[in-house]
Amino acid sequence: MHYDVIGDVHGCLDELHTLFSVMNYKLKNHVYVNPDGRIPVFLGDITDRGPASIETIRLVYNMVVKSNKAYYVPGNHCNKLYRYFLGNNVQLKHGLETTVEEYNTLPETE
């Protein structure tokens, strides 16, 4: 099996789409797949700092959890976001404030 390791996306969804395109991945049903069978591995932070952390989470969730077409190893920013969701008192800085702002604009049903 061959893997493509993708690290520290940090909510930069447009750049991630470009990267997948350059690596010859095709978007099918909201999931990127490689015609040669390579598997993406998201290593480290997928959120914070960039403008589209929530959409990046959706894409990675679809690829890893829903479709089993990728792997994911969380980073420190992801861990901090998780602790925030648990209600822990974390400092909203180093990019977390942008993700929380995006999260707070979501409809309550999401």
Biotite code that builds the C-alpha atoms (Angstrom):
import biotite.structure as struc

atoms = struc.array([
    struc.Atom([0.000, 0.000, 0.000], chain_id="A", res_id=1, res_name="MET", atom_name="CA", element="C"),
    struc.Atom([1.194, 3.529, -0.747], chain_id="A", res_id=2, res_name="HIS", atom_name="CA", element="C"),
    struc.Atom([0.392, 6.558, 1.370], chain_id="A", res_id=3, res_name="TYR", atom_name="CA", element="C"),
    struc.Atom([0.407, 10.311, 0.876], chain_id="A", res_id=4, res_name="ASP", atom_name="CA", element="C"),
    struc.Atom([1.134, 12.042, 4.185], chain_id="A", res_id=5, res_name="VAL", atom_name="CA", element="C"),
    struc.Atom([-0.527, 15.445, 4.454], chain_id="A", res_id=6, res_name="ILE", atom_name="CA", element="C"),
    struc.Atom([0.418, 17.488, 7.484], chain_id="A", res_id=7, res_name="GLY", atom_name="CA", element="C"),
    struc.Atom([-0.892, 20.604, 9.159], chain_id="A", res_id=8, res_name="ASP", atom_name="CA", element="C"),
    struc.Atom([-3.733, 21.655, 6.866], chain_id="A", res_id=9, res_name="VAL", atom_name="CA", element="C"),
    struc.Atom([-4.832, 24.238, 9.477], chain_id="A", res_id=10, res_name="HIS", atom_name="CA", element="C"),
    struc.Atom([-8.190, 24.978, 7.832], chain_id="A", res_id=11, res_name="GLY", atom_name="CA", element="C"),
    struc.Atom([-6.676, 25.868, 4.446], chain_id="A", res_id=12, res_name="CYS", atom_name="CA", element="C"),
    struc.Atom([-9.283, 23.998, 2.423], chain_id="A", res_id=13, res_name="LEU", atom_name="CA", element="C"),
    struc.Atom([-8.610, 25.656, -0.950], chain_id="A", res_id=14, res_name="ASP", atom_name="CA", element="C"),
    struc.Atom([-4.956, 24.705, -0.706], chain_id="A", res_id=15, res_name="GLU", atom_name="CA", element="C"),
    struc.Atom([-5.931, 21.146, 0.251], chain_id="A", res_id=16, res_name="LEU", atom_name="CA", element="C"),
    struc.Atom([-8.180, 20.888, -2.822], chain_id="A", res_id=17, res_name="HIS", atom_name="CA", element="C"),
    struc.Atom([-5.265, 22.124, -4.953], chain_id="A", res_id=18, res_name="THR", atom_name="CA", element="C"),
    struc.Atom([-2.894, 19.629, -3.369], chain_id="A", res_id=19, res_name="LEU", atom_name="CA", element="C"),
    struc.Atom([-5.251, 16.745, -4.073], chain_id="A", res_id=20, res_name="PHE", atom_name="CA", element="C"),
    struc.Atom([-5.618, 17.904, -7.664], chain_id="A", res_id=21, res_name="SER", atom_name="CA", element="C"),
    struc.Atom([-1.834, 18.133, -8.148], chain_id="A", res_id=22, res_name="VAL", atom_name="CA", element="C"),
    struc.Atom([-1.490, 14.607, -6.716], chain_id="A", res_id=23, res_name="MET", atom_name="CA", element="C"),
    struc.Atom([-4.073, 13.334, -9.239], chain_id="A", res_id=24, res_name="ASN", atom_name="CA", element="C"),
    struc.Atom([-6.841, 12.639, -6.710], chain_id="A", res_id=25, res_name="TYR", atom_name="CA", element="C"),
    struc.Atom([-10.422, 12.815, -7.959], chain_id="A", res_id=26, res_name="LYS", atom_name="CA", element="C"),
    struc.Atom([-13.377, 14.099, -5.925], chain_id="A", res_id=27, res_name="LEU", atom_name="CA", element="C"),
    struc.Atom([-16.189, 11.533, -5.861], chain_id="A", res_id=28, res_name="LYS", atom_name="CA", element="C"),
    struc.Atom([-19.167, 11.846, -3.506], chain_id="A", res_id=29, res_name="ASN", atom_name="CA", element="C"),
    struc.Atom([-17.404, 14.417, -1.293], chain_id="A", res_id=30, res_name="HIS", atom_name="CA", element="C"),
    struc.Atom([-14.319, 12.192, -0.932], chain_id="A", res_id=31, res_name="VAL", atom_name="CA", element="C"),
    struc.Atom([-10.970, 12.355, -2.694], chain_id="A", res_id=32, res_name="TYR", atom_name="CA", element="C"),
    struc.Atom([-9.714, 9.078, -4.126], chain_id="A", res_id=33, res_name="VAL", atom_name="CA", element="C"),
    struc.Atom([-6.543, 8.317, -6.013], chain_id="A", res_id=34, res_name="ASN", atom_name="CA", element="C"),
    struc.Atom([-6.854, 6.206, -9.173], chain_id="A", res_id=35, res_name="PRO", atom_name="CA", element="C"),
    struc.Atom([-3.560, 4.479, -8.303], chain_id="A", res_id=36, res_name="ASP", atom_name="CA", element="C"),
    struc.Atom([-4.909, 3.420, -4.899], chain_id="A", res_id=37, res_name="GLY", atom_name="CA", element="C"),
    struc.Atom([-2.744, 5.707, -2.784], chain_id="A", res_id=38, res_name="ARG", atom_name="CA", element="C"),
    struc.Atom([-4.244, 6.520, 0.600], chain_id="A", res_id=39, res_name="ILE", atom_name="CA", element="C"),
    struc.Atom([-4.030, 9.970, 2.204], chain_id="A", res_id=40, res_name="PRO", atom_name="CA", element="C"),
    struc.Atom([-2.915, 10.193, 5.812], chain_id="A", res_id=41, res_name="VAL", atom_name="CA", element="C"),
    struc.Atom([-3.768, 13.453, 7.552], chain_id="A", res_id=42, res_name="PHE", atom_name="CA", element="C"),
    struc.Atom([-1.010, 13.985, 10.065], chain_id="A", res_id=43, res_name="LEU", atom_name="CA", element="C"),
    struc.Atom([-1.404, 16.765, 12.561], chain_id="A", res_id=44, res_name="GLY", atom_name="CA", element="C"),
    struc.Atom([-3.657, 19.744, 12.689], chain_id="A", res_id=45, res_name="ASP", atom_name="CA", element="C"),
    struc.Atom([-6.558, 20.049, 10.266], chain_id="A", res_id=46, res_name="ILE", atom_name="CA", element="C"),
    struc.Atom([-8.051, 23.079, 12.048], chain_id="A", res_id=47, res_name="THR", atom_name="CA", element="C"),
    struc.Atom([-7.177, 26.598, 13.166], chain_id="A", res_id=48, res_name="ASP", atom_name="CA", element="C"),
    struc.Atom([-5.548, 29.556, 11.481], chain_id="A", res_id=49, res_name="ARG", atom_name="CA", element="C"),
    struc.Atom([-7.033, 29.090, 7.988], chain_id="A", res_id=50, res_name="GLY", atom_name="CA", element="C"),
    struc.Atom([-10.432, 30.362, 6.859], chain_id="A", res_id=51, res_name="PRO", atom_name="CA", element="C"),
    struc.Atom([-12.261, 27.016, 6.532], chain_id="A", res_id=52, res_name="ALA", atom_name="CA", element="C"),
    struc.Atom([-11.669, 24.776, 9.535], chain_id="A", res_id=53, res_name="SER", atom_name="CA", element="C"),
    struc.Atom([-15.249, 23.501, 9.741], chain_id="A", res_id=54, res_name="ILE", atom_name="CA", element="C"),
    struc.Atom([-15.354, 22.554, 6.050], chain_id="A", res_id=55, res_name="GLU", atom_name="CA", element="C"),
    struc.Atom([-11.951, 20.915, 6.420], chain_id="A", res_id=56, res_name="THR", atom_name="CA", element="C"),
    struc.Atom([-13.289, 18.873, 9.334], chain_id="A", res_id=57, res_name="ILE", atom_name="CA", element="C"),
    struc.Atom([-16.251, 17.829, 7.163], chain_id="A", res_id=58, res_name="ARG", atom_name="CA", element="C"),
    struc.Atom([-13.995, 16.713, 4.318], chain_id="A", res_id=59, res_name="LEU", atom_name="CA", element="C"),
    struc.Atom([-11.631, 14.762, 6.565], chain_id="A", res_id=60, res_name="VAL", atom_name="CA", element="C"),
    struc.Atom([-14.590, 13.225, 8.433], chain_id="A", res_id=61, res_name="TYR", atom_name="CA", element="C"),
    struc.Atom([-16.138, 12.083, 5.150], chain_id="A", res_id=62, res_name="ASN", atom_name="CA", element="C"),
    struc.Atom([-12.858, 10.586, 4.003], chain_id="A", res_id=63, res_name="MET", atom_name="CA", element="C"),
    struc.Atom([-11.833, 8.936, 7.283], chain_id="A", res_id=64, res_name="VAL", atom_name="CA", element="C"),
    struc.Atom([-15.021, 8.020, 9.134], chain_id="A", res_id=65, res_name="VAL", atom_name="CA", element="C"),
    struc.Atom([-17.780, 7.800, 6.544], chain_id="A", res_id=66, res_name="LYS", atom_name="CA", element="C"),
    struc.Atom([-15.845, 6.352, 3.599], chain_id="A", res_id=67, res_name="SER", atom_name="CA", element="C"),
    struc.Atom([-12.765, 4.752, 5.137], chain_id="A", res_id=68, res_name="ASN", atom_name="CA", element="C"),
    struc.Atom([-10.623, 6.234, 2.331], chain_id="A", res_id=69, res_name="LYS", atom_name="CA", element="C"),
    struc.Atom([-8.043, 8.003, 4.512], chain_id="A", res_id=70, res_name="ALA", atom_name="CA", element="C"),
    struc.Atom([-6.374, 7.962, 7.912], chain_id="A", res_id=71, res_name="TYR", atom_name="CA", element="C"),
    struc.Atom([-6.080, 10.726, 10.495], chain_id="A", res_id=72, res_name="TYR", atom_name="CA", element="C"),
    struc.Atom([-3.667, 11.366, 13.339], chain_id="A", res_id=73, res_name="VAL", atom_name="CA", element="C"),
    struc.Atom([-4.758, 14.410, 15.385], chain_id="A", res_id=74, res_name="PRO", atom_name="CA", element="C"),
    struc.Atom([-2.353, 17.171, 16.308], chain_id="A", res_id=75, res_name="GLY", atom_name="CA", element="C"),
    struc.Atom([-2.163, 19.540, 19.253], chain_id="A", res_id=76, res_name="ASN", atom_name="CA", element="C"),
    struc.Atom([-4.636, 22.026, 17.715], chain_id="A", res_id=77, res_name="HIS", atom_name="CA", element="C"),
    struc.Atom([-7.155, 19.232, 17.163], chain_id="A", res_id=78, res_name="CYS", atom_name="CA", element="C"),
    struc.Atom([-6.665, 18.087, 20.739], chain_id="A", res_id=79, res_name="ASN", atom_name="CA", element="C"),
    struc.Atom([-7.254, 21.601, 22.024], chain_id="A", res_id=80, res_name="LYS", atom_name="CA", element="C"),
    struc.Atom([-10.442, 21.921, 19.957], chain_id="A", res_id=81, res_name="LEU", atom_name="CA", element="C"),
    struc.Atom([-11.609, 18.587, 21.363], chain_id="A", res_id=82, res_name="TYR", atom_name="CA", element="C"),
    struc.Atom([-10.973, 19.826, 24.904], chain_id="A", res_id=83, res_name="ARG", atom_name="CA", element="C"),
    struc.Atom([-12.930, 23.008, 24.053], chain_id="A", res_id=84, res_name="TYR", atom_name="CA", element="C"),
    struc.Atom([-15.889, 20.903, 22.879], chain_id="A", res_id=85, res_name="PHE", atom_name="CA", element="C"),
    struc.Atom([-15.737, 18.975, 26.155], chain_id="A", res_id=86, res_name="LEU", atom_name="CA", element="C"),
    struc.Atom([-16.199, 22.260, 27.992], chain_id="A", res_id=87, res_name="GLY", atom_name="CA", element="C"),
    struc.Atom([-12.687, 22.571, 29.339], chain_id="A", res_id=88, res_name="ASN", atom_name="CA", element="C"),
    struc.Atom([-11.278, 26.027, 29.970], chain_id="A", res_id=89, res_name="ASN", atom_name="CA", element="C"),
    struc.Atom([-8.853, 26.431, 27.069], chain_id="A", res_id=90, res_name="VAL", atom_name="CA", element="C"),
    struc.Atom([-7.358, 29.666, 25.815], chain_id="A", res_id=91, res_name="GLN", atom_name="CA", element="C"),
    struc.Atom([-8.834, 30.846, 22.530], chain_id="A", res_id=92, res_name="LEU", atom_name="CA", element="C"),
    struc.Atom([-5.605, 31.776, 20.775], chain_id="A", res_id=93, res_name="LYS", atom_name="CA", element="C"),
    struc.Atom([-3.068, 30.426, 18.259], chain_id="A", res_id=94, res_name="HIS", atom_name="CA", element="C"),
    struc.Atom([-5.843, 29.953, 15.709], chain_id="A", res_id=95, res_name="GLY", atom_name="CA", element="C"),
    struc.Atom([-8.419, 28.264, 17.915], chain_id="A", res_id=96, res_name="LEU", atom_name="CA", element="C"),
    struc.Atom([-10.337, 31.533, 18.068], chain_id="A", res_id=97, res_name="GLU", atom_name="CA", element="C"),
    struc.Atom([-10.949, 31.355, 14.291], chain_id="A", res_id=98, res_name="THR", atom_name="CA", element="C"),
    struc.Atom([-12.296, 27.800, 14.474], chain_id="A", res_id=99, res_name="THR", atom_name="CA", element="C"),
    struc.Atom([-14.528, 28.635, 17.441], chain_id="A", res_id=100, res_name="VAL", atom_name="CA", element="C"),
    struc.Atom([-15.836, 31.678, 15.566], chain_id="A", res_id=101, res_name="GLU", atom_name="CA", element="C"),
    struc.Atom([-16.712, 29.464, 12.578], chain_id="A", res_id=102, res_name="GLU", atom_name="CA", element="C"),
    struc.Atom([-18.307, 26.913, 14.910], chain_id="A", res_id=103, res_name="TYR", atom_name="CA", element="C"),
    struc.Atom([-20.410, 29.557, 16.640], chain_id="A", res_id=104, res_name="ASN", atom_name="CA", element="C"),
    struc.Atom([-21.915, 30.681, 13.307], chain_id="A", res_id=105, res_name="THR", atom_name="CA", element="C"),
    struc.Atom([-23.254, 27.190, 12.545], chain_id="A", res_id=106, res_name="LEU", atom_name="CA", element="C"),
    struc.Atom([-26.963, 26.545, 12.940], chain_id="A", res_id=107, res_name="PRO", atom_name="CA", element="C"),
    struc.Atom([-27.750, 24.935, 16.274], chain_id="A", res_id=108, res_name="GLU", atom_name="CA", element="C"),
    struc.Atom([-28.796, 21.700, 14.527], chain_id="A", res_id=109, res_name="THR", atom_name="CA", element="C"),
    struc.Atom([-25.241, 21.182, 13.335], chain_id="A", res_id=110, res_name="GLU", atom_name="CA", element="C"),
])
